[in-house]
Amino acid sequence: MAESIENLERRIEELRAAVRRAVMARDPARAKAMRAELRRAEREWEQALTDLADEAAVDTEPTKPAAPLVPVREQVHHALTLLSVPAAPKLIAEVHAAFYGASATGIAPGKLTHLRRDEERSFRTARHSRPYYLCSALTAEHLAPARGLLAISTWPLERRIIGPLSLRVDFLTAAIKVAERAVRMLEEDSGVTRLLWRFATTIPGAAQPHGAVDAATVIKAAQAELDVHVTADQSQRESAADRARRQMDEAEQLFGSKLRVLRGTA
Protein backbone atom coordinates (compact mmCIF):
# COMPACT_ATOMS: atom_id res chain seq x y z
CA MET A 1 0.00 0.00 0.00
CA ALA A 2 2.85 2.43 0.84
CA GLU A 3 4.39 1.88 -2.61
CA SER A 4 1.04 2.58 -4.30
CA ILE A 5 0.73 5.90 -2.46
CA GLU A 6 4.25 6.87 -3.47
CA ASN A 7 3.47 6.07 -7.11
CA LEU A 8 0.28 8.13 -6.92
CA GLU A 9 2.18 11.07 -5.44
CA ARG A 10 4.72 10.96 -8.29
CA ARG A 11 1.88 10.71 -10.82
CA ILE A 12 0.12 13.72 -9.26
CA GLU A 13 3.29 15.81 -9.51
CA GLU A 14 3.71 14.80 -13.17
CA LEU A 15 0.07 15.68 -13.95
CA ARG A 16 0.40 19.07 -12.26
CA ALA A 17 3.44 19.79 -14.43
CA ALA A 18 1.53 18.61 -17.51
CA VAL A 19 -1.38 20.96 -16.68
CA ARG A 20 1.06 23.86 -16.27
CA ARG A 21 2.70 23.13 -19.63
CA ALA A 22 -0.68 22.88 -21.40
CA VAL A 23 -1.78 26.24 -19.96
CA MET A 24 1.48 27.88 -21.00
CA ALA A 25 1.13 26.39 -24.47
CA ARG A 26 -2.41 27.82 -24.72
CA ASP A 27 -3.86 24.32 -25.26
CA PRO A 28 -7.18 24.43 -23.33
CA ALA A 29 -8.35 21.01 -24.49
CA ARG A 30 -5.21 19.29 -23.21
CA ALA A 31 -5.25 21.37 -20.04
CA LYS A 32 -8.85 20.29 -19.38
CA ALA A 33 -8.00 16.61 -19.94
CA MET A 34 -4.94 16.82 -17.67
CA ARG A 35 -6.99 18.52 -14.91
CA ALA A 36 -9.60 15.72 -15.05
CA GLU A 37 -6.89 13.08 -14.83
CA LEU A 38 -5.25 15.01 -11.97
CA ARG A 39 -8.55 15.03 -10.01
CA ARG A 40 -8.90 11.27 -10.49
CA ALA A 41 -5.36 10.69 -9.26
CA GLU A 42 -5.98 12.88 -6.20
CA ARG A 43 -9.17 10.94 -5.36
CA GLU A 44 -7.24 7.68 -5.66
CA TRP A 45 -4.55 9.12 -3.36
CA GLU A 46 -7.17 10.09 -0.75
CA GLN A 47 -8.71 6.60 -0.87
CA ALA A 48 -5.31 4.92 -0.60
CA LEU A 49 -4.49 7.09 2.41
CA THR A 50 -7.82 6.15 4.07
CA ASP A 51 -7.17 2.45 3.47
CA LEU A 52 -3.72 2.75 4.97
CA ALA A 53 -5.14 4.43 8.10
CA ASP A 54 -7.75 1.64 8.48
CA GLU A 55 -5.05 -1.04 8.24
CA ALA A 56 -2.97 0.71 10.89
CA ALA A 57 -5.98 0.89 13.23
CA VAL A 58 -6.60 -2.84 12.88
CA ASP A 59 -2.95 -3.63 13.54
CA THR A 60 -3.00 -1.68 16.80
CA GLU A 61 -6.23 -3.23 18.18
CA PRO A 62 -5.56 -5.47 21.21
CA THR A 63 -6.05 -9.13 20.42
CA LYS A 64 -5.75 -12.28 22.45
CA PRO A 65 -2.33 -13.83 21.83
CA ALA A 66 -2.39 -16.75 19.45
CA ALA A 67 -2.35 -20.04 21.21
CA PRO A 68 0.85 -22.03 20.89
CA LEU A 69 0.69 -25.15 18.79
CA VAL A 70 0.72 -27.67 21.62
CA PRO A 71 -0.54 -31.26 21.44
CA VAL A 72 -4.08 -32.02 22.59
CA ARG A 73 -2.61 -34.03 25.47
CA GLU A 74 -0.91 -30.92 26.87
CA GLN A 75 -4.00 -28.78 26.26
CA VAL A 76 -6.03 -31.19 28.38
CA HIS A 77 -3.34 -31.18 31.07
CA HIS A 78 -3.34 -27.37 31.18
CA ALA A 79 -7.12 -27.19 31.60
CA LEU A 80 -7.31 -29.96 34.21
CA THR A 81 -4.48 -28.40 36.20
CA LEU A 82 -6.38 -25.12 36.31
CA LEU A 83 -9.64 -26.84 37.34
CA SER A 84 -7.87 -29.19 39.82
CA VAL A 85 -10.75 -31.71 39.60
CA PRO A 86 -11.87 -34.38 37.10
CA ALA A 87 -13.78 -32.84 34.19
CA ALA A 88 -15.68 -33.72 31.03
CA PRO A 89 -14.32 -32.96 27.55
CA LYS A 90 -16.71 -30.05 26.95
CA LEU A 91 -15.60 -28.19 30.08
CA ILE A 92 -11.95 -28.99 29.40
CA ALA A 93 -12.28 -27.51 25.90
CA GLU A 94 -14.06 -24.38 27.15
CA VAL A 95 -11.50 -23.75 29.88
CA HIS A 96 -8.57 -24.12 27.52
CA ALA A 97 -10.19 -21.87 24.90
CA ALA A 98 -11.00 -19.18 27.47
CA PHE A 99 -7.66 -19.03 29.27
CA TYR A 100 -5.14 -20.24 26.70
CA GLY A 101 -6.67 -18.87 23.51
CA ALA A 102 -7.08 -22.16 21.63
CA SER A 103 -10.05 -23.29 19.61
CA ALA A 104 -12.27 -25.75 21.41
CA THR A 105 -12.56 -27.91 18.29
CA GLY A 106 -9.19 -29.56 18.96
CA ILE A 107 -10.41 -31.15 22.21
CA ALA A 108 -13.28 -33.25 20.88
CA PRO A 109 -14.84 -36.04 22.97
CA GLY A 110 -13.90 -38.68 20.41
CA LYS A 111 -10.27 -37.59 20.44
CA LEU A 112 -10.14 -37.71 24.21
CA THR A 113 -11.55 -41.25 24.28
CA HIS A 114 -8.73 -42.42 22.03
CA LEU A 115 -6.24 -40.33 23.99
CA ARG A 116 -7.19 -41.96 27.29
CA ARG A 117 -6.82 -45.42 25.74
CA ASP A 118 -3.40 -44.47 24.39
CA GLU A 119 -2.39 -43.25 27.84
CA GLU A 120 -3.41 -46.56 29.39
CA ARG A 121 -1.53 -48.58 26.77
CA SER A 122 1.55 -46.42 27.31
CA PHE A 123 1.41 -46.87 31.08
CA ARG A 124 0.97 -50.62 30.90
CA THR A 125 3.80 -50.92 28.37
CA ALA A 126 6.35 -48.75 30.19
CA ARG A 127 5.17 -47.56 33.58
CA HIS A 128 6.19 -44.09 34.71
CA SER A 129 7.98 -43.32 31.45
CA ARG A 130 6.04 -40.04 31.35
CA PRO A 131 5.86 -37.37 34.05
CA TYR A 132 2.06 -37.66 34.09
CA TYR A 133 -0.77 -39.60 32.44
CA LEU A 134 -4.29 -38.54 31.56
CA CYS A 135 -6.36 -41.15 33.32
CA SER A 136 -9.92 -41.90 34.37
CA ALA A 137 -11.88 -40.68 37.31
CA LEU A 138 -13.19 -43.73 39.18
CA THR A 139 -16.68 -44.37 40.52
CA ALA A 140 -16.75 -44.87 44.28
CA GLU A 141 -19.20 -47.77 44.06
CA HIS A 142 -17.53 -50.03 41.48
CA LEU A 143 -14.07 -48.40 41.11
CA ALA A 144 -14.74 -48.43 37.37
CA PRO A 145 -13.96 -45.58 34.95
CA ALA A 146 -16.44 -42.74 35.44
CA ARG A 147 -18.06 -42.09 32.10
CA GLY A 148 -16.59 -39.06 30.33
CA LEU A 149 -14.46 -37.73 33.19
CA LEU A 150 -10.70 -37.27 32.85
CA ALA A 151 -8.15 -36.74 35.60
CA ILE A 152 -4.37 -36.51 36.02
CA SER A 153 -2.38 -39.44 37.35
CA THR A 154 -0.32 -37.29 39.74
CA TRP A 155 -3.43 -36.30 41.71
CA PRO A 156 -4.13 -38.19 44.95
CA LEU A 157 -6.43 -41.16 44.44
CA GLU A 158 -9.09 -39.53 46.65
CA ARG A 159 -9.36 -36.63 44.22
CA ARG A 160 -9.93 -38.99 41.32
CA ILE A 161 -12.79 -40.85 43.05
CA ILE A 162 -16.36 -39.83 42.17
CA GLY A 163 -18.88 -40.45 44.94
CA PRO A 164 -22.55 -39.46 45.24
CA LEU A 165 -21.72 -35.85 46.14
CA SER A 166 -18.53 -35.51 44.11
CA LEU A 167 -19.96 -34.14 40.86
CA ARG A 168 -21.43 -31.16 42.70
CA VAL A 169 -18.38 -30.71 44.89
CA ASP A 170 -16.09 -30.80 41.85
CA PHE A 171 -18.35 -28.36 39.98
CA LEU A 172 -18.15 -25.88 42.85
CA THR A 173 -14.40 -26.38 43.17
CA ALA A 174 -13.94 -25.77 39.45
CA ALA A 175 -16.07 -22.62 39.66
CA ILE A 176 -13.84 -21.28 42.43
CA LYS A 177 -10.65 -22.07 40.49
CA VAL A 178 -11.96 -20.38 37.34
CA ALA A 179 -13.09 -17.33 39.32
CA GLU A 180 -9.75 -17.08 41.13
CA ARG A 181 -7.91 -17.14 37.82
CA ALA A 182 -10.30 -14.51 36.43
CA VAL A 183 -9.57 -12.23 39.41
CA ARG A 184 -5.84 -12.38 38.64
CA MET A 185 -6.28 -11.38 34.99
CA LEU A 186 -5.16 -7.85 34.16
CA GLU A 187 -7.93 -7.31 31.60
CA GLU A 188 -11.48 -8.61 31.33
CA ASP A 189 -11.92 -11.29 28.67
CA SER A 190 -15.26 -12.12 27.07
CA GLY A 191 -14.49 -15.85 26.85
CA VAL A 192 -13.62 -16.04 30.53
CA THR A 193 -16.73 -14.03 31.42
CA ARG A 194 -18.96 -16.45 29.49
CA LEU A 195 -17.34 -19.41 31.22
CA LEU A 196 -17.77 -17.79 34.62
CA TRP A 197 -21.42 -17.05 33.84
CA ARG A 198 -22.00 -20.71 33.02
CA PHE A 199 -20.89 -21.62 36.53
CA ALA A 200 -22.71 -18.73 38.21
CA THR A 201 -26.15 -19.55 36.78
CA THR A 202 -26.29 -22.84 38.70
CA ILE A 203 -24.88 -21.59 42.02
CA PRO A 204 -27.36 -19.84 44.33
CA GLY A 205 -26.39 -16.22 44.86
CA ALA A 206 -23.56 -16.26 42.32
CA ALA A 207 -25.24 -14.63 39.32
CA GLN A 208 -26.06 -10.93 39.31
CA PRO A 209 -29.08 -9.23 37.66
CA HIS A 210 -29.11 -8.47 33.93
CA GLY A 211 -26.58 -11.14 33.04
CA ALA A 212 -23.72 -9.62 35.01
CA VAL A 213 -21.18 -11.81 36.77
CA ASP A 214 -18.53 -10.96 39.36
CA ALA A 215 -15.68 -13.36 40.08
CA ALA A 216 -15.48 -12.48 43.79
CA THR A 217 -19.22 -13.09 44.17
CA VAL A 218 -18.91 -16.46 42.44
CA ILE A 219 -16.11 -17.48 44.80
CA LYS A 220 -18.11 -16.50 47.88
CA ALA A 221 -21.32 -18.24 46.75
CA ALA A 222 -19.56 -21.41 45.57
CA GLN A 223 -17.54 -21.68 48.77
CA ALA A 224 -20.69 -21.29 50.88
CA GLU A 225 -22.34 -24.26 49.18
CA LEU A 226 -19.10 -26.24 49.07
CA ASP A 227 -18.76 -26.01 52.84
CA VAL A 228 -22.08 -27.86 53.18
CA HIS A 229 -20.99 -30.92 51.16
CA VAL A 230 -17.22 -31.17 51.30
CA THR A 231 -16.82 -33.10 54.58
CA ALA A 232 -19.26 -35.88 53.67
CA ASP A 233 -17.88 -36.09 50.15
CA GLN A 234 -14.28 -36.34 51.37
CA SER A 235 -15.23 -39.16 53.74
CA GLN A 236 -16.84 -41.13 50.90
CA ARG A 237 -13.88 -40.58 48.64
CA GLU A 238 -11.37 -41.67 51.25
CA SER A 239 -13.31 -44.84 51.99
CA ALA A 240 -13.45 -45.75 48.30
CA ALA A 241 -9.76 -44.91 47.84
CA ASP A 242 -8.78 -47.21 50.72
CA ARG A 243 -10.78 -49.99 49.11
CA ALA A 244 -9.12 -49.34 45.76
CA ARG A 245 -5.63 -49.57 47.25
CA ARG A 246 -6.47 -52.94 48.80
CA GLN A 247 -8.15 -54.45 45.74
CA MET A 248 -6.47 -52.93 42.69
CA ASP A 249 -3.02 -52.78 41.18
CA GLU A 250 -1.40 -49.49 40.16
CA ALA A 251 -2.74 -49.49 36.60
CA GLU A 252 -6.28 -50.21 37.76
CA GLN A 253 -6.07 -47.39 40.28
CA LEU A 254 -5.39 -45.04 37.37
CA PHE A 255 -7.63 -46.44 34.66
CA GLY A 256 -10.25 -48.40 36.59
CA SER A 257 -11.31 -52.00 36.89
CA LYS A 258 -13.25 -53.78 34.19
CA LEU A 259 -16.82 -54.56 35.14
CA ARG A 260 -17.55 -58.23 34.65
CA VAL A 261 -20.87 -60.02 34.35
CA LEU A 262 -21.13 -62.85 36.90
CA ARG A 263 -23.16 -65.80 35.69
CA GLY A 264 -25.36 -67.47 38.28
CA THR A 265 -26.01 -71.19 38.56
CA ALA A 266 -29.39 -72.82 38.38
Disulfide bonds with the S-S distance in Angstrom:
none
